[in-house]
Every structure is written in C-alpha cells, then in structure tokens.
Amino acid sequence: MVKQGRKITPADIQFIQQLLADNPSWGRTRLSKELCKLWQWYNPNGQMKDMACRSLLVKLEQAECIVLPPSQSKWSKVPHNHSIPLVPHVRQEVHCGLKTLMPIQIRTVTQPSSDNALFSCLLSRYHYLGYKRTVGENMKYLIRDCAGRLLACILFGSAAWKIAPRDTFIGWDRQRREKNLGYITNNMRFLILPWVQVPHLASHILSRISRRISKDWTVRYGHSIYLLETFVDRSRFRGVCYRAANWRLVGQTKGRTRNDCNNTIRVPLKDIYLYPLVKNFRKELCHDA
C-alpha cells in the first residue's frame, strides 16, 4: 500500500509493530520521530517529516494494521466536527475595477501567527469544501488590497499521488513519479471572499503567485517547485480564472478518491489543470539522480 506518498510493505508494518512492542512507553510523537530517523525520512533541507509520519501512522491504524498508543494531543479531545475558532474580520464590500486595488499585497502565512488563524477561519467559513488543517509541505497566502482590505486566500499542498492525465502530460513512469512528486504542488483551496466582486482578480492572483511560489518554497523547504496542479469541480465551476492565467486543461478525473481501493466511492468529476513553472519542467520531473 501507499500512505503519505510512501510505499509501505508488510515488512514495514511488522517493523512498526515490533517497535511498539519493544517500547511501550513511547508516545506517537516519539514513535514518528524514531521512524523518520530509521527511514531517513527528511525533506530536502534536512527537516524531519514528522507530521507526515504521524499522519501515516494514523492511516495505518485506521486500516487496522497497527494499534497506536493513546494520543496525548489536546486536539484529540476536540470533537471531530468542532469548528475552527472565529477570528474577527471586516466584511467590507469591494466592488470595483482591479486597478483601483493596486498594488495588491500577497503575503505568505506562517504558523503559528495571527495571519494563520485568520487564514484558517476564512477558509473554514467561506470555502465550500471547508478547512481543517494541512499536513506536509504547504504554502498559504493571504491577499489584501492597497488599503489592507481582505480579498482572498489560497492554499497549496501535496500533489495528487497518481492521476493519469497529469502523469501522461509529464511523461512519468511509476518510479519517477514516486521519486519526484514533491516537486509538484496542488492548489487545494482558492477563495475569493464572498463580499469581493472584482473582474479579473482571481486570474491576476494566480499569475502573481505562479511567479513567486517556487522561490517561496525553496526558502521554506529547500527545494524548487516545477509544476502546479489543481482540480476544478465541473458541477460548480468552469475554470475560467485558471484558463485566463494560462493553466492547461489536460483531462478529467474518474470520479474516485485516493481512498477508493474497492472502486465503490463516487465523487464529482473534476477538470485537471496544470501550470508549468519552468520551460524544462519535464526534464526536471523525470530525472533519475
């Protein structure tokens, strides 16, 4: 099986079970950190992939492969449907031309910070998919106008593990995809706030971020990004802003989820859009070094 982008074999599961049996005093955090060390699971700038490993362990427990020690995190005591706390913010109507808002301010969001709390609040309340939290490498942006009024927020996170139209477009085989998937990021959420109605704002934001995201990623995670991807729900949206920002429509999903092992889960079809960040993106994403 594949969890968190990592292939897990029966031997890996047996190894984790043995670690748990030999170290009954370990909590989940200690277990994940020790696994990262033993598996040499680090991102390119040397940071331990602790959160990704913890998420992997939880998924293995949900699959009844292992039994983890009780969680000591305060978040484990919060009901699953508990909403993200409200952060006060101004809902000021913005109906004007794009030039009136210039220069638009695009700021990266760090955690923890007041901007991070505001970002989570906005997505959880106003995006149709909601928001809880993001595990693994990600980049969050808050967008304001020249007067500091909130306009939008946008989230990039882990790329889809496997999707045929994208992989064909790149020229990937399984081995190269598994090795280089971290050089792609997925635009998981894009929200123009509901009180903002500004023609061409969304495509302008996408164009601005596409010019800076690889540098931002390198500063935070120590490696570049070569391709952006996103999925647009065809029953809700037409993808106009992505096309206006020169993203390429390369195909559609099959209406399944990443957890649909038995081909029984049906979800809305989505258009797949890609945006190469460099001319030689195929060479970068297909290298074997």
C-alpha positions in Angstrom: 0.0 0.0 0.0 1.0 3.6 -0.4 0.5 6.1 2.5 1.6 9.7 2.6 3.4 9.1 -0.7 5.5 6.3 0.8 5.3 2.6 -0.2 4.5 0.5 2.9 5.3 -3.2 2.8 4.3 -6.0 5.2 7.8 -5.9 6.5 7.5 -2.2 7.3 4.2 -2.9 9.2 5.9 -5.7 11.1 8.8 -3.4 12.0 6.5 -0.8 13.4 4.6 -3.4 15.4 7.9 -4.6 16.8 8.9 -1.0 17.7 5.6 -0.6 19.6 6.0 -3.9 21.4 9.7 -3.1 22.4 9.0 0.4 23.5 5.6 0.5 25.4 6.5 3.9 27.0 6.8 5.7 23.6 4.0 8.1 22.5 3.0 8.8 19.0 5.4 11.7 18.6 8.4 9.7 19.8 7.4 6.8 17.5 7.1 9.0 14.4 10.5 10.8 15.1 12.3 7.5 15.6 10.8 6.1 12.3 11.9 9.2 10.5 15.4 8.7 11.7 15.4 5.0 10.8 13.8 5.5 7.4 15.9 8.6 6.7 12.7 10.4 6.0 13.7 14.1 5.7 12.7 16.9 3.2 15.5 18.3 1.0 16.5 21.0 3.5 17.1 18.3 6.2 13.9 18.8 8.3 12.3 15.6 9.6 9.0 14.7 8.0 7.5 14.2 11.5 3.9 15.4 10.7 3.8 13.2 7.5 5.0 10.2 9.5 2.4 10.8 12.2 -0.4 11.0 9.6 0.9 7.8 8.0 0.8 6.0 11.4 -2.8 7.1 12.0 -3.8 5.9 8.5 -2.2 2.5 9.3 -4.2 2.3 12.5 -7.4 3.2 10.6 -6.5 0.3 8.2 -6.2 -2.0 11.3 -2.6 -2.7 10.5 -1.3 -1.4 13.9 -2.6 -0.2 17.3 -1.1 3.2 18.4 -0.8 4.4 21.9 -3.5 6.9 23.0 -3.0 10.3 21.7 -1.7 12.9 24.2 -2.5 15.9 22.0 -5.1 18.3 23.3 -6.6 18.3 19.8 -7.6 14.6 20.2 -10.1 15.7 22.8 -11.8 18.1 20.4 -14.9 16.7 18.6 -14.3 15.8 15.0 -16.8 18.4 13.8 -15.5 21.1 16.0 -15.3 24.3 14.0 -12.2 26.4 13.7 -12.4 29.4 16.1 -13.8 32.6 14.7 -11.2 35.4 14.1 -12.8 38.8 13.9 -12.5 40.3 10.4 -14.1 43.1 8.4 -16.7 42.1 5.7 -16.4 45.3 3.6 -18.0 45.2 0.2 -15.4 45.5 -2.6 -17.0 46.2 -6.0 -14.6 48.0 -8.3 -12.1 47.5 -11.1 -8.8 45.7 -10.5 -6.7 48.8 -11.0 -8.4 50.5 -8.0 -6.9 47.8 -5.7 -3.3 48.1 -6.9 -0.8 47.3 -5.6 -2.3 44.1 -4.3 -0.4 42.6 -1.3 0.3 38.9 -1.3 1.8 37.6 1.9 2.9 34.1 2.9 1.3 32.8 6.1 3.4 31.2 8.8 2.4 29.0 11.7 1.7 29.9 14.4 0.7 33.5 13.7 -2.4 35.7 13.7 -2.5 35.5 9.9 -2.6 31.7 10.2 -5.6 31.8 12.5 -7.3 34.3 10.2 -6.5 32.1 7.1 -8.0 29.0 8.7 -11.1 30.9 9.8 -11.7 32.3 6.3 -11.4 29.0 4.5 -13.4 27.1 7.1 -16.3 29.5 6.9 -16.4 30.6 3.3 -15.0 27.9 1.1 -17.5 25.2 0.0 -15.0 22.4 1.0 -14.3 23.9 4.4 -10.9 23.5 6.0 -9.3 21.8 9.0 -5.6 21.7 8.7 -2.8 20.8 6.2 -0.2 18.1 6.8 3.1 18.1 5.0 4.7 20.7 2.9 2.3 23.5 2.1 2.2 27.2 1.3 -0.5 29.6 2.4 -1.1 33.1 1.1 -3.4 35.9 2.3 -4.2 38.6 -0.3 -5.2 42.2 0.6 -5.6 45.3 -1.5 -3.5 48.5 -1.2 -5.7 49.7 1.6 -5.3 46.5 3.6 -8.8 45.1 2.9 -9.0 41.3 2.8 -9.6 39.9 -0.7 -8.7 36.3 -0.9 -6.7 33.4 0.4 -5.1 30.5 -1.4 -3.5 27.2 -0.3 -1.0 24.9 -2.0 -0.2 21.4 -0.6 0.7 17.9 -1.5 0.2 16.8 -5.1 -2.2 14.0 -6.0 -0.4 10.7 -5.7 -1.4 9.3 -9.0 -3.5 10.8 -11.8 -3.3 9.5 -15.4 -3.7 12.7 -17.5 -1.1 14.6 -15.4 1.4 11.7 -15.4 1.0 11.3 -19.2 1.5 15.0 -19.7 4.7 14.9 -17.8 5.9 11.6 -19.2 6.2 9.9 -15.9 6.6 6.2 -15.1 5.8 4.9 -11.6 9.4 5.1 -10.4 10.0 8.7 -11.5 6.6 9.8 -10.1 7.3 8.3 -6.7 10.7 9.9 -6.6 9.8 13.4 -7.9 6.2 14.0 -6.8 7.5 16.5 -4.2 8.4 18.9 -7.0 4.7 19.5 -7.7 2.2 21.2 -5.5 -1.6 21.2 -5.6 -3.7 24.3 -5.4 -6.0 22.8 -2.8 -8.1 25.8 -1.9 -8.7 29.2 -3.7 -11.2 31.6 -2.1 -12.2 35.0 -3.3 -14.1 36.3 -0.3 -17.8 36.4 -0.9 -18.1 40.2 -0.4 -15.4 40.8 -3.1 -16.5 41.2 -6.7 -13.6 42.4 -8.9 -13.3 41.3 -12.5 -10.0 39.5 -13.4 -8.9 39.5 -9.7 -8.6 35.7 -9.5 -6.5 35.3 -12.6 -4.3 38.2 -11.5 -3.7 36.5 -8.2 -2.8 33.2 -9.9 -0.4 34.9 -12.2 1.3 36.7 -9.4 1.7 33.6 -7.2 3.0 31.5 -10.1 5.9 33.9 -10.4 6.9 33.6 -6.8 5.8 30.3 -5.4 8.9 28.3 -6.3 11.2 30.8 -4.6 8.9 30.8 -1.5 9.0 27.0 -1.5 12.8 27.0 -1.7 13.1 29.4 1.2 10.8 27.3 3.4 11.6 23.8 2.3 14.9 23.9 0.5 13.8 22.8 -3.0 12.1 24.2 -6.0 8.6 23.6 -7.5 8.4 22.9 -11.2 4.6 22.3 -11.8 1.4 23.5 -10.3 -1.8 21.4 -10.4 -5.4 21.9 -9.4 -8.8 20.1 -9.7 -11.9 22.1 -10.6 -15.3 20.7 -9.8 -17.2 20.7 -13.1 -20.6 20.8 -11.5 -19.7 24.1 -9.7 -17.1 26.0 -11.8 -15.9 26.5 -15.3 -12.2 27.1 -14.5 -12.3 30.5 -16.3 -9.7 32.1 -14.0 -7.3 29.2 -14.5 -7.6 29.4 -18.2 -7.2 33.2 -18.1 -4.0 32.7 -16.1 -2.7 30.2 -18.8 -3.2 27.0 -16.9 -3.6 24.0 -19.2 -6.6 21.7 -19.1 -5.2 18.2 -19.5 -8.1 15.9 -18.7 -10.7 14.9 -16.1 -10.6 12.8 -13.0 -12.5 9.4 -12.9 -14.8 10.4 -10.1 -12.9 8.4 -7.4 -11.0 9.3 -4.3 -7.5 8.4 -3.2 -9.0 6.1 -0.6 -11.3 4.2 -3.0 -9.4 0.9 -3.0 -12.6 -1.1 -4.0 -13.8 1.2 -6.7 -17.1 1.9 -4.8 -16.8 5.6 -3.9 -18.2 8.2 -6.4 -17.3 11.9 -6.2 -18.0 14.7 -8.7 -15.8 14.7 -11.8 -13.1 17.4 -11.8 -11.2 19.1 -14.6 -7.4 18.8 -14.2 -5.4 22.0 -14.8 -1.6 22.2 -14.8 0.8 25.2 -14.9 4.5 24.5 -15.7 6.8 27.0 -13.8 9.9 26.4 -16.0 10.4 25.5 -19.6 12.3 22.3 -18.9 9.8 21.1 -16.3 9.6 17.6 -17.9 13.4 17.2 -17.7 13.3 18.3 -14.0 10.4 16.0 -13.1 11.8 13.0 -15.0 15.4 13.0 -13.7 16.7 9.9 -12.0 19.6 11.5 -10.0 
